[in-house]
């Protein structure tokens, strides 16, 4: 099965709570995909760059446009 790790608005203040665990789980899961949506702080480790989608923008506006 596929699994989506969706990160909404997680900044650099507390990356150990969501960001780093999501990166690790994406690396470990062959069917995992990591998606982050944030105004800034868009970064992805090289190990999962091909399994990642990063969208820079206002969460409300981006979700509304979807």
CHARMM internal coordinates of N, CA and C (Angstrom, degrees):
IC EDIT
DIST 1 N 1 CA 1.4522
DIST 1 CA 1 C 1.5279
ANGL 1 N 1 CA 1 C 109.44
DIST 1 C 2 N 1.2900
ANGL 1 CA 1 C 2 N 115.42
DIHE 1 N 1 CA 1 C 2 N 155.45
DIST 2 N 2 CA 1.4602
ANGL 1 C 2 N 2 CA 121.62
DIHE 1 CA 1 C 2 N 2 CA 176.21
DIST 2 CA 2 C 1.5210
ANGL 2 N 2 CA 2 C 109.22
DIHE 1 C 2 N 2 CA 2 C -89.94
DIST 2 C 3 N 1.3196
ANGL 2 CA 2 C 3 N 115.79
DIHE 2 N 2 CA 2 C 3 N 152.17
DIST 3 N 3 CA 1.4547
ANGL 2 C 3 N 3 CA 120.62
DIHE 2 CA 2 C 3 N 3 CA 175.46
DIST 3 CA 3 C 1.5243
ANGL 3 N 3 CA 3 C 108.76
DIHE 2 C 3 N 3 CA 3 C -137.15
DIST 3 C 4 N 1.3268
ANGL 3 CA 3 C 4 N 115.36
DIHE 3 N 3 CA 3 C 4 N 136.13
DIST 4 N 4 CA 1.4573
ANGL 3 C 4 N 4 CA 122.57
DIHE 3 CA 3 C 4 N 4 CA -179.87
DIST 4 CA 4 C 1.5176
ANGL 4 N 4 CA 4 C 108.73
DIHE 3 C 4 N 4 CA 4 C -108.64
DIST 4 C 5 N 1.3179
ANGL 4 CA 4 C 5 N 115.94
DIHE 4 N 4 CA 4 C 5 N 124.71
DIST 5 N 5 CA 1.4616
ANGL 4 C 5 N 5 CA 121.73
DIHE 4 CA 4 C 5 N 5 CA 173.99
DIST 5 CA 5 C 1.5202
ANGL 5 N 5 CA 5 C 105.95
DIHE 4 C 5 N 5 CA 5 C -101.14
DIST 5 C 6 N 1.3279
ANGL 5 CA 5 C 6 N 116.36
DIHE 5 N 5 CA 5 C 6 N 101.64
DIST 6 N 6 CA 1.4638
ANGL 5 C 6 N 6 CA 123.22
DIHE 5 CA 5 C 6 N 6 CA -173.91
DIST 6 CA 6 C 1.5177
ANGL 6 N 6 CA 6 C 109.68
DIHE 5 C 6 N 6 CA 6 C -101.78
DIST 6 C 7 N 1.3073
ANGL 6 CA 6 C 7 N 115.55
DIHE 6 N 6 CA 6 C 7 N 116.03
DIST 7 N 7 CA 1.4584
ANGL 6 C 7 N 7 CA 122.32
DIHE 6 CA 6 C 7 N 7 CA -178.53
DIST 7 CA 7 C 1.5260
ANGL 7 N 7 CA 7 C 108.65
DIHE 6 C 7 N 7 CA 7 C -110.76
DIST 7 C 8 N 1.3102
ANGL 7 CA 7 C 8 N 116.30
DIHE 7 N 7 CA 7 C 8 N 118.61
DIST 8 N 8 CA 1.4580
ANGL 7 C 8 N 8 CA 121.47
DIHE 7 CA 7 C 8 N 8 CA -178.45
DIST 8 CA 8 C 1.5258
ANGL 8 N 8 CA 8 C 110.42
DIHE 7 C 8 N 8 CA 8 C -115.14
DIST 8 C 9 N 1.3150
ANGL 8 CA 8 C 9 N 116.59
DIHE 8 N 8 CA 8 C 9 N 111.78
DIST 9 N 9 CA 1.4567
ANGL 8 C 9 N 9 CA 121.83
DIHE 8 CA 8 C 9 N 9 CA 172.10
DIST 9 CA 9 C 1.5121
ANGL 9 N 9 CA 9 C 116.36
DIHE 8 C 9 N 9 CA 9 C 69.74
DIST 9 C 10 N 1.2962
ANGL 9 CA 9 C 10 N 118.83
DIHE 9 N 9 CA 9 C 10 N 28.21
DIST 10 N 10 CA 1.4634
ANGL 9 C 10 N 10 CA 120.99
DIHE 9 CA 9 C 10 N 10 CA 178.23
DIST 10 CA 10 C 1.5206
ANGL 10 N 10 CA 10 C 108.24
DIHE 9 C 10 N 10 CA 10 C -88.99
DIST 10 C 11 N 1.3091
ANGL 10 CA 10 C 11 N 115.78
DIHE 10 N 10 CA 10 C 11 N 119.67
DIST 11 N 11 CA 1.4612
ANGL 10 C 11 N 11 CA 120.61
DIHE 10 CA 10 C 11 N 11 CA -179.34
DIST 11 CA 11 C 1.5086
ANGL 11 N 11 CA 11 C 111.97
DIHE 10 C 11 N 11 CA 11 C -94.89
DIST 11 C 12 N 1.3214
ANGL 11 CA 11 C 12 N 114.47
DIHE 11 N 11 CA 11 C 12 N -162.82
DIST 12 N 12 CA 1.4568
ANGL 11 C 12 N 12 CA 121.21
DIHE 11 CA 11 C 12 N 12 CA -176.50
DIST 12 CA 12 C 1.5289
ANGL 12 N 12 CA 12 C 112.86
DIHE 11 C 12 N 12 CA 12 C -87.40
DIST 12 C 13 N 1.3274
ANGL 12 CA 12 C 13 N 118.06
DIHE 12 N 12 CA 12 C 13 N -2.48
DIST 13 N 13 CA 1.4684
ANGL 12 C 13 N 13 CA 120.10
DIHE 12 CA 12 C 13 N 13 CA -177.61
DIST 13 CA 13 C 1.5211
ANGL 13 N 13 CA 13 C 113.07
DIHE 12 C 13 N 13 CA 13 C -71.09
DIST 13 C 14 N 1.3056
ANGL 13 CA 13 C 14 N 118.24
DIHE 13 N 13 CA 13 C 14 N -40.05
DIST 14 N 14 CA 1.4704
ANGL 13 C 14 N 14 CA 122.07
DIHE 13 CA 13 C 14 N 14 CA -176.49
DIST 14 CA 14 C 1.5308
ANGL 14 N 14 CA 14 C 111.28
DIHE 13 C 14 N 14 CA 14 C -135.18
DIST 14 C 15 N 1.3200
ANGL 14 CA 14 C 15 N 118.26
DIHE 14 N 14 CA 14 C 15 N 58.37
DIST 15 N 15 CA 1.4737
ANGL 14 C 15 N 15 CA 119.47
DIHE 14 CA 14 C 15 N 15 CA -176.74
DIST 15 CA 15 C 1.5243
ANGL 15 N 15 CA 15 C 113.56
DIHE 14 C 15 N 15 CA 15 C -68.85
DIST 15 C 16 N 1.3026
ANGL 15 CA 15 C 16 N 118.58
DIHE 15 N 15 CA 15 C 16 N -20.67
DIST 16 N 16 CA 1.4584
ANGL 15 C 16 N 16 CA 121.01
DIHE 15 CA 15 C 16 N 16 CA -177.75
DIST 16 CA 16 C 1.5098
ANGL 16 N 16 CA 16 C 114.08
DIHE 15 C 16 N 16 CA 16 C -71.76
DIST 16 C 17 N 1.3303
ANGL 16 CA 16 C 17 N 117.11
DIHE 16 N 16 CA 16 C 17 N -15.61
DIST 17 N 17 CA 1.4571
ANGL 16 C 17 N 17 CA 120.91
DIHE 16 CA 16 C 17 N 17 CA -177.83
DIST 17 CA 17 C 1.5291
ANGL 17 N 17 CA 17 C 111.58
DIHE 16 C 17 N 17 CA 17 C -84.10
DIST 17 C 18 N 1.3158
ANGL 17 CA 17 C 18 N 117.81
DIHE 17 N 17 CA 17 C 18 N -43.20
DIST 18 N 18 CA 1.4706
ANGL 17 C 18 N 18 CA 120.92
DIHE 17 CA 17 C 18 N 18 CA -176.55
DIST 18 CA 18 C 1.5292
ANGL 18 N 18 CA 18 C 111.82
DIHE 17 C 18 N 18 CA 18 C -123.73
DIST 18 C 19 N 1.3229
ANGL 18 CA 18 C 19 N 117.16
DIHE 18 N 18 CA 18 C 19 N -53.52
DIST 19 N 19 CA 1.4649
ANGL 18 C 19 N 19 CA 121.35
DIHE 18 CA 18 C 19 N 19 CA -171.09
DIST 19 CA 19 C 1.5359
ANGL 19 N 19 CA 19 C 112.77
DIHE 18 C 19 N 19 CA 19 C -58.49
DIST 19 C 20 N 1.3184
ANGL 19 CA 19 C 20 N 118.21
DIHE 19 N 19 CA 19 C 20 N -56.55
DIST 20 N 20 CA 1.4611
ANGL 19 C 20 N 20 CA 120.76
DIHE 19 CA 19 C 20 N 20 CA -177.17
DIST 20 CA 20 C 1.5259
ANGL 20 N 20 CA 20 C 112.74
DIHE 19 C 20 N 20 CA 20 C -63.83
DIST 20 C 21 N 1.3408
ANGL 20 CA 20 C 21 N 118.96
DIHE 20 N 20 CA 20 C 21 N -43.73
DIST 21 N 21 CA 1.4693
ANGL 20 C 21 N 21 CA 118.07
DIHE 20 CA 20 C 21 N 21 CA 175.91
DIST 21 CA 21 C 1.5339
ANGL 21 N 21 CA 21 C 112.81
DIHE 20 C 21 N 21 CA 21 C -61.75
DIST 21 C 22 N 1.3325
ANGL 21 CA 21 C 22 N 117.74
DIHE 21 N 21 CA 21 C 22 N -38.31
DIST 22 N 22 CA 1.4704
ANGL 21 C 22 N 22 CA 120.15
DIHE 21 CA 21 C 22 N 22 CA 177.72
DIST 22 CA 22 C 1.5194
ANGL 22 N 22 CA 22 C 110.49
DIHE 21 C 22 N 22 CA 22 C -63.95
DIST 22 C 23 N 1.3362
ANGL 22 CA 22 C 23 N 117.73
DIHE 22 N 22 CA 22 C 23 N -41.61
DIST 23 N 23 CA 1.4625
ANGL 22 C 23 N 23 CA 120.79
DIHE 22 CA 22 C 23 N 23 CA 177.88
DIST 23 CA 23 C 1.5207
ANGL 23 N 23 CA 23 C 110.05
DIHE 22 C 23 N 23 CA 23 C -60.68
DIST 23 C 24 N 1.3207
ANGL 23 CA 23 C 24 N 115.95
DIHE 23 N 23 CA 23 C 24 N -46.09
DIST 24 N 24 CA 1.4677
ANGL 23 C 24 N 24 CA 120.41
DIHE 23 CA 23 C 24 N 24 CA -178.33
DIST 24 CA 24 C 1.5291
ANGL 24 N 24 CA 24 C 111.31
DIHE 23 C 24 N 24 CA 24 C -63.56
DIST 24 C 25 N 1.3410
ANGL 24 CA 24 C 25 N 117.21
DIHE 24 N 24 CA 24 C 25 N -44.74
DIST 25 N 25 CA 1.4641
ANGL 24 C 25 N 25 CA 120.24
DIHE 24 CA 24 C 25 N 25 CA 179.98
DIST 25 CA 25 C 1.5248
ANGL 25 N 25 CA 25 C 111.31
DIHE 24 C 25 N 25 CA 25 C -65.87
DIST 25 C 26 N 1.3345
ANGL 25 CA 25 C 26 N 117.45
DIHE 25 N 25 CA 25 C 26 N -34.19
DIST 26 N 26 CA 1.4703
ANGL 25 C 26 N 26 CA 120.92
DIHE 25 CA 25 C 26 N 26 CA 176.85
DIST 26 CA 26 C 1.5209
ANGL 26 N 26 CA 26 C 109.95
DIHE 25 C 26 N 26 CA 26 C -66.06
DIST 26 C 27 N 1.3339
ANGL 26 CA 26 C 27 N 116.83
DIHE 26 N 26 CA 26 C 27 N -41.24
DIST 27 N 27 CA 1.4719
ANGL 26 C 27 N 27 CA 120.60
DIHE 26 CA 26 C 27 N 27 CA 177.99
DIST 27 CA 27 C 1.5280
ANGL 27 N 27 CA 27 C 111.39
DIHE 26 C 27 N 27 CA 27 C -62.61
DIST 27 C 28 N 1.3081
ANGL 27 CA 27 C 28 N 116.17
DIHE 27 N 27 CA 27 C 28 N -39.69
DIST 28 N 28 CA 1.4664
ANGL 27 C 28 N 28 CA 121.22
DIHE 27 CA 27 C 28 N 28 CA -175.39
DIST 28 CA 28 C 1.5224
ANGL 28 N 28 CA 28 C 113.85
DIHE 27 C 28 N 28 CA 28 C -78.49
DIST 28 C 29 N 1.3270
ANGL 28 CA 28 C 29 N 117.39
DIHE 28 N 28 CA 28 C 29 N -23.67
DIST 29 N 29 CA 1.4570
ANGL 28 C 29 N 29 CA 121.40
DIHE 28 CA 28 C 29 N 29 CA -175.26
DIST 29 CA 29 C 1.5322
ANGL 29 N 29 CA 29 C 109.86
DIHE 28 C 29 N 29 CA 29 C -101.77
DIST 29 C 30 N 1.3143
ANGL 29 CA 29 C 30 N 118.73
DIHE 29 N 29 CA 29 C 30 N 114.29
DIST 30 N 30 CA 1.4689
ANGL 29 C 30 N 30 CA 120.36
DIHE 29 CA 29 C 30 N 30 CA -179.08
DIST 30 CA 30 C 1.5276
ANGL 30 N 30 CA 30 C 113.26
DIHE 29 C 30 N 30 CA 30 C -62.28
DIST 30 C 31 N 1.3146
ANGL 30 CA 30 C 31 N 117.75
DIHE 30 N 30 CA 30 C 31 N -22.52
DIST 31 N 31 CA 1.4640
ANGL 30 C 31 N 31 CA 121.48
DIHE 30 CA 30 C 31 N 31 CA 179.46
DIST 31 CA 31 C 1.5249
ANGL 31 N 31 CA 31 C 112.24
DIHE 30 C 31 N 31 CA 31 C -105.59
DIST 31 C 32 N 1.3234
ANGL 31 CA 31 C 32 N 117.31
DIHE 31 N 31 CA 31 C 32 N 12.74
DIST 32 N 32 CA 1.4563
ANGL 31 C 32 N 32 CA 121.05
DIHE 31 CA 31 C 32 N 32 CA -179.57
DIST 32 CA 32 C 1.5170
ANGL 32 N 32 CA 32 C 112.23
DIHE 31 C 32 N 32 CA 32 C -83.31
DIST 32 C 33 N 1.3257
ANGL 32 CA 32 C 33 N 115.47
DIHE 32 N 32 CA 32 C 33 N 144.79
DIST 33 N 33 CA 1.4585
ANGL 32 C 33 N 33 CA 122.70
DIHE 32 CA 32 C 33 N 33 CA 175.39
DIST 33 CA 33 C 1.5207
ANGL 33 N 33 CA 33 C 107.30
DIHE 32 C 33 N 33 CA 33 C -130.90
DIST 33 C 34 N 1.3157
ANGL 33 CA 33 C 34 N 116.19
DIHE 33 N 33 CA 33 C 34 N 133.41
DIST 34 N 34 CA 1.4580
ANGL 33 C 34 N 34 CA 122.64
DIHE 33 CA 33 C 34 N 34 CA -179.73
DIST 34 CA 34 C 1.5185
ANGL 34 N 34 CA 34 C 108.95
DIHE 33 C 34 N 34 CA 34 C -105.70
DIST 34 C 35 N 1.3258
ANGL 34 CA 34 C 35 N 116.46
DIHE 34 N 34 CA 34 C 35 N 128.43
DIST 35 N 35 CA 1.4609
ANGL 34 C 35 N 35 CA 122.02
DIHE 34 CA 34 C 35 N 35 CA 177.27
DIST 35 CA 35 C 1.5252
ANGL 35 N 35 CA 35 C 108.31
DIHE 34 C 35 N 35 CA 35 C -126.97
DIST 35 C 36 N 1.3261
ANGL 35 CA 35 C 36 N 115.88
DIHE 35 N 35 CA 35 C 36 N 128.62
DIST 36 N 36 CA 1.4583
ANGL 35 C 36 N 36 CA 119.32
DIHE 35 CA 35 C 36 N 36 CA 175.64
DIST 36 CA 36 C 1.5241
ANGL 36 N 36 CA 36 C 108.86
DIHE 35 C 36 N 36 CA 36 C -123.76
DIST 36 C 37 N 1.3131
ANGL 36 CA 36 C 37 N 114.36
DIHE 36 N 36 CA 36 C 37 N 142.17
DIST 37 N 37 CA 1.4613
ANGL 36 C 37 N 37 CA 122.63
DIHE 36 CA 36 C 37 N 37 CA 178.91
DIST 37 CA 37 C 1.5131
ANGL 37 N 37 CA 37 C 106.79
DIHE 36 C 37 N 37 CA 37 C -132.27
DIST 37 C 38 N 1.3335
ANGL 37 CA 37 C 38 N 116.29
DIHE 37 N 37 CA 37 C 38 N 118.94
DIST 38 N 38 CA 1.4509
ANGL 37 C 38 N 38 CA 120.55
DIHE 37 CA 37 C 38 N 38 CA -175.70
DIST 38 CA 38 C 1.5224
ANGL 38 N 38 CA 38 C 109.69
DIHE 37 C 38 N 38 CA 38 C -160.03
DIST 38 C 39 N 1.3302
ANGL 38 CA 38 C 39 N 115.49
DIHE 38 N 38 CA 38 C 39 N 158.81
DIST 39 N 39 CA 1.4651
ANGL 38 C 39 N 39 CA 120.05
DIHE 38 CA 38 C 39 N 39 CA 175.82
DIST 39 CA 39 C 1.5203
ANGL 39 N 39 CA 39 C 111.61
DIHE 38 C 39 N 39 CA 39 C -69.09
DIST 39 C 40 N 1.3258
ANGL 39 CA 39 C 40 N 116.33
DIHE 39 N 39 CA 39 C 40 N -34.96
DIST 40 N 40 CA 1.4693
ANGL 39 C 40 N 40 CA 121.99
DIHE 39 CA 39 C 40 N 40 CA 177.82
DIST 40 CA 40 C 1.5176
ANGL 40 N 40 CA 40 C 107.87
DIHE 39 C 40 N 40 CA 40 C -152.83
DIST 40 C 41 N 1.3071
ANGL 40 CA 40 C 41 N 118.11
DIHE 40 N 40 CA 40 C 41 N -164.81
DIST 41 N 41 CA 1.4624
ANGL 40 C 41 N 41 CA 122.58
DIHE 40 CA 40 C 41 N 41 CA -179.69
DIST 41 CA 41 C 1.5235
ANGL 41 N 41 CA 41 C 112.66
DIHE 40 C 41 N 41 CA 41 C 58.91
DIST 41 C 42 N 1.3213
ANGL 41 CA 41 C 42 N 117.73
DIHE 41 N 41 CA 41 C 42 N 42.98
DIST 42 N 42 CA 1.4574
ANGL 41 C 42 N 42 CA 121.55
DIHE 41 CA 41 C 42 N 42 CA 177.23
DIST 42 CA 42 C 1.5212
ANGL 42 N 42 CA 42 C 108.91
DIHE 41 C 42 N 42 CA 42 C -92.05
DIST 42 C 43 N 1.3025
ANGL 42 CA 42 C 43 N 115.38
DIHE 42 N 42 CA 42 C 43 N 109.29
DIST 43 N 43 CA 1.4626
ANGL 42 C 43 N 43 CA 120.61
DIHE 42 CA 42 C 43 N 43 CA 179.05
DIST 43 CA 43 C 1.5190
ANGL 43 N 43 CA 43 C 108.63
DIHE 42 C 43 N 43 CA 43 C -146.65
DIST 43 C 44 N 1.3207
ANGL 43 CA 43 C 44 N 114.67
DIHE 43 N 43 CA 43 C 44 N 146.39
DIST 44 N 44 CA 1.4650
ANGL 43 C 44 N 44 CA 120.93
DIHE 43 CA 43 C 44 N 44 CA -179.88
DIST 44 CA 44 C 1.5270
ANGL 44 N 44 CA 44 C 107.46
DIHE 43 C 44 N 44 CA 44 C -141.98
DIST 44 C 45 N 1.3347
ANGL 44 CA 44 C 45 N 117.56
DIHE 44 N 44 CA 44 C 45 N 136.82
DIST 45 N 45 CA 1.4629
ANGL 44 C 45 N 45 CA 118.68
DIHE 44 CA 44 C 45 N 45 CA 175.42
DIST 45 CA 45 C 1.5283
ANGL 45 N 45 CA 45 C 111.22
DIHE 44 C 45 N 45 CA 45 C -63.86
DIST 45 C 46 N 1.3040
ANGL 45 CA 45 C 46 N 116.02
DIHE 45 N 45 CA 45 C 46 N 147.60
DIST 46 N 46 CA 1.4686
ANGL 45 C 46 N 46 CA 121.72
DIHE 45 CA 45 C 46 N 46 CA -179.36
DIST 46 CA 46 C 1.5245
ANGL 46 N 46 CA 46 C 111.75
DIHE 45 C 46 N 46 CA 46 C -54.88
DIST 46 C 47 N 1.3334
ANGL 46 CA 46 C 47 N 117.43
DIHE 46 N 46 CA 46 C 47 N -32.64
DIST 47 N 47 CA 1.4668
ANGL 46 C 47 N 47 CA 121.65
DIHE 46 CA 46 C 47 N 47 CA -176.95
DIST 47 CA 47 C 1.5318
ANGL 47 N 47 CA 47 C 113.44
DIHE 46 C 47 N 47 CA 47 C -63.55
DIST 47 C 48 N 1.3297
ANGL 47 CA 47 C 48 N 118.03
DIHE 47 N 47 CA 47 C 48 N -23.80
DIST 48 N 48 CA 1.4673
ANGL 47 C 48 N 48 CA 120.03
DIHE 47 CA 47 C 48 N 48 CA -178.01
DIST 48 CA 48 C 1.5283
ANGL 48 N 48 CA 48 C 113.22
DIHE 47 C 48 N 48 CA 48 C -122.13
DIST 48 C 49 N 1.3153
ANGL 48 CA 48 C 49 N 116.95
DIHE 48 N 48 CA 48 C 49 N 12.38
DIST 49 N 49 CA 1.4675
ANGL 48 C 49 N 49 CA 119.69
DIHE 48 CA 48 C 49 N 49 CA -176.23
DIST 49 CA 49 C 1.5314
ANGL 49 N 49 CA 49 C 112.06
DIHE 48 C 49 N 49 CA 49 C -58.15
DIST 49 C 50 N 1.3190
ANGL 49 CA 49 C 50 N 118.22
DIHE 49 N 49 CA 49 C 50 N -34.70
DIST 50 N 50 CA 1.4702
ANGL 49 C 50 N 50 CA 120.53
DIHE 49 CA 49 C 50 N 50 CA -179.57
DIST 50 CA 50 C 1.5209
ANGL 50 N 50 CA 50 C 112.81
DIHE 49 C 50 N 50 CA 50 C -80.37
DIST 50 C 51 N 1.3350
ANGL 50 CA 50 C 51 N 116.73
DIHE 50 N 50 CA 50 C 51 N -8.59
DIST 51 N 51 CA 1.4633
ANGL 50 C 51 N 51 CA 121.93
DIHE 50 CA 50 C 51 N 51 CA 178.50
DIST 51 CA 51 C 1.5222
ANGL 51 N 51 CA 51 C 110.32
DIHE 50 C 51 N 51 CA 51 C -111.78
DIST 51 C 52 N 1.3460
ANGL 51 CA 51 C 52 N 117.11
DIHE 51 N 51 CA 51 C 52 N 21.56
DIST 52 N 52 CA 1.4574
ANGL 51 C 52 N 52 CA 121.38
DIHE 51 CA 51 C 52 N 52 CA -172.69
DIST 52 CA 52 C 1.5198
ANGL 52 N 52 CA 52 C 111.98
DIHE 51 C 52 N 52 CA 52 C -128.75
DIST 52 C 53 N 1.3200
ANGL 52 CA 52 C 53 N 113.87
DIHE 52 N 52 CA 52 C 53 N 149.78
DIST 53 N 53 CA 1.4620
ANGL 52 C 53 N 53 CA 122.00
DIHE 52 CA 52 C 53 N 53 CA 173.18
DIST 53 CA 53 C 1.5158
ANGL 53 N 53 CA 53 C 106.23
DIHE 52 C 53 N 53 CA 53 C -132.05
DIST 53 C 54 N 1.3281
ANGL 53 CA 53 C 54 N 116.74
DIHE 53 N 53 CA 53 C 54 N 123.00
DIST 54 N 54 CA 1.4651
ANGL 53 C 54 N 54 CA 120.67
DIHE 53 CA 53 C 54 N 54 CA 178.03
DIST 54 CA 54 C 1.5186
ANGL 54 N 54 CA 54 C 108.83
DIHE 53 C 54 N 54 CA 54 C -119.43
DIST 54 C 55 N 1.3096
ANGL 54 CA 54 C 55 N 115.14
DIHE 54 N 54 CA 54 C 55 N 129.88
DIST 55 N 55 CA 1.4597
ANGL 54 C 55 N 55 CA 121.84
DIHE 54 CA 54 C 55 N 55 CA -177.98
DIST 55 CA 55 C 1.5217
ANGL 55 N 55 CA 55 C 107.88
DIHE 54 C 55 N 55 CA 55 C -121.66
DIST 55 C 56 N 1.3271
ANGL 55 CA 55 C 56 N 115.90
DIHE 55 N 55 CA 55 C 56 N 120.82
DIST 56 N 56 CA 1.4545
ANGL 55 C 56 N 56 CA 120.03
DIHE 55 CA 55 C 56 N 56 CA 178.13
DIST 56 CA 56 C 1.5192
ANGL 56 N 56 CA 56 C 108.71
DIHE 55 C 56 N 56 CA 56 C -95.98
DIST 56 C 57 N 1.3424
ANGL 56 CA 56 C 57 N 115.69
DIHE 56 N 56 CA 56 C 57 N 122.17
DIST 57 N 57 CA 1.4521
ANGL 56 C 57 N 57 CA 119.79
DIHE 56 CA 56 C 57 N 57 CA 179.34
DIST 57 CA 57 C 1.5109
ANGL 57 N 57 CA 57 C 111.80
DIHE 56 C 57 N 57 CA 57 C 166.15
DIST 57 C 58 N 1.3049
ANGL 57 CA 57 C 58 N 114.78
DIHE 57 N 57 CA 57 C 58 N 176.48
DIST 58 N 58 CA 1.4626
ANGL 57 C 58 N 58 CA 122.73
DIHE 57 CA 57 C 58 N 58 CA 177.64
DIST 58 CA 58 C 1.5409
ANGL 58 N 58 CA 58 C 108.95
DIHE 57 C 58 N 58 CA 58 C -72.25
DIST 58 C 59 N 1.3064
ANGL 58 CA 58 C 59 N 116.92
DIHE 58 N 58 CA 58 C 59 N 125.37
DIST 59 N 59 CA 1.4614
ANGL 58 C 59 N 59 CA 120.84
DIHE 58 CA 58 C 59 N 59 CA -175.24
DIST 59 CA 59 C 1.5292
ANGL 59 N 59 CA 59 C 111.71
DIHE 58 C 59 N 59 CA 59 C -56.78
DIST 59 C 60 N 1.3071
ANGL 59 CA 59 C 60 N 116.91
DIHE 59 N 59 CA 59 C 60 N -47.41
DIST 60 N 60 CA 1.4623
ANGL 59 C 60 N 60 CA 121.14
DIHE 59 CA 59 C 60 N 60 CA -179.20
DIST 60 CA 60 C 1.5175
ANGL 60 N 60 CA 60 C 112.28
DIHE 59 C 60 N 60 CA 60 C -58.71
DIST 60 C 61 N 1.3272
ANGL 60 CA 60 C 61 N 116.63
DIHE 60 N 60 CA 60 C 61 N -46.26
DIST 61 N 61 CA 1.4601
ANGL 60 C 61 N 61 CA 120.86
DIHE 60 CA 60 C 61 N 61 CA -179.05
DIST 61 CA 61 C 1.5258
ANGL 61 N 61 CA 61 C 111.92
DIHE 60 C 61 N 61 CA 61 C -67.27
DIST 61 C 62 N 1.3249
ANGL 61 CA 61 C 62 N 116.70
DIHE 61 N 61 CA 61 C 62 N -42.68
DIST 62 N 62 CA 1.4721
ANGL 61 C 62 N 62 CA 120.11
DIHE 61 CA 61 C 62 N 62 CA -179.35
DIST 62 CA 62 C 1.5241
ANGL 62 N 62 CA 62 C 110.27
DIHE 61 C 62 N 62 CA 62 C -64.78
DIST 62 C 63 N 1.3328
ANGL 62 CA 62 C 63 N 117.59
DIHE 62 N 62 CA 62 C 63 N -47.11
DIST 63 N 63 CA 1.4579
ANGL 62 C 63 N 63 CA 120.07
DIHE 62 CA 62 C 63 N 63 CA -179.98
DIST 63 CA 63 C 1.5212
ANGL 63 N 63 CA 63 C 111.95
DIHE 62 C 63 N 63 CA 63 C -64.55
DIST 63 C 64 N 1.3193
ANGL 63 CA 63 C 64 N 116.93
DIHE 63 N 63 CA 63 C 64 N -36.96
DIST 64 N 64 CA 1.4544
ANGL 63 C 64 N 64 CA 119.88
DIHE 63 CA 63 C 64 N 64 CA 178.42
DIST 64 CA 64 C 1.5298
ANGL 64 N 64 CA 64 C 111.27
DIHE 63 C 64 N 64 CA 64 C -65.31
DIST 64 C 65 N 1.3245
ANGL 64 CA 64 C 65 N 116.84
DIHE 64 N 64 CA 64 C 65 N -36.74
DIST 65 N 65 CA 1.4629
ANGL 64 C 65 N 65 CA 119.97
DIHE 64 CA 64 C 65 N 65 CA -179.64
DIST 65 CA 65 C 1.5300
ANGL 65 N 65 CA 65 C 112.02
DIHE 64 C 65 N 65 CA 65 C -72.48
DIST 65 C 66 N 1.3371
ANGL 65 CA 65 C 66 N 116.78
DIHE 65 N 65 CA 65 C 66 N -21.53
DIST 66 N 66 CA 1.4590
ANGL 65 C 66 N 66 CA 119.37
DIHE 65 CA 65 C 66 N 66 CA 177.44
DIST 66 CA 66 C 1.5095
ANGL 66 N 66 CA 66 C 109.85
DIHE 65 C 66 N 66 CA 66 C -74.61
END
COOR INIT
IC SEED 1 N 1 CA 1 C
IC BUILD
